Amino acid sequence: MPGVGVTLTSVRNFEITLDNGTVRVSPSSTPLPPNSRVEVLNTSTGNLQAIDDFGSGSSIAMQASVGDRILLLIAEKNTDASQPVSIVFNKPIFVSGDADAYLHSQNLLKVLTRQTGTGGDFSDITQQVRFEADSGNRRITVRFENPLQLP
């Protein structure tokens, strides 16, 4: 999180503000479509808050401090399951040899899923994906080999 009282508007569809020890995530002037689920995770504290219909007038608030890392998880409907997902790091990560084999053997990344809106446990689907590294090992691309199979 940046300084207190600063509103971040660079995240598409969101405004994020830290004030008095609370981070508030609100829709921007260009909100998400109706019935869009949004989860906010403070990776520094492990606090997770969610709302199933993040529309105009709604917001998510939780305790946070300057320097905390906030992750927004935004549900997307009617997506193409064959499209890859990229994870981008600010520094290169070490990968020895084949990225897929190395990341799987070292258990460095896990790919988790759960049914939207259930609030239930996450299922590990890491064995169903293939990892690729590029951009000097700063970007890991996750490719789904088959349609996702949930346990």
Secondary structure, DSSP 8 states (H G I E B T S, - for coil): --STT-EE--STTEEEEEETTEEEEEE-SS---TT--EEEEETTTTEEEEES---TT--EEEE--TT--EEEEE--SS--TTS-EEEE-SS-----SSHHHHHHHHT----EE--TTT----EE-GGGEEEEEETTTTEEEEEESSS----
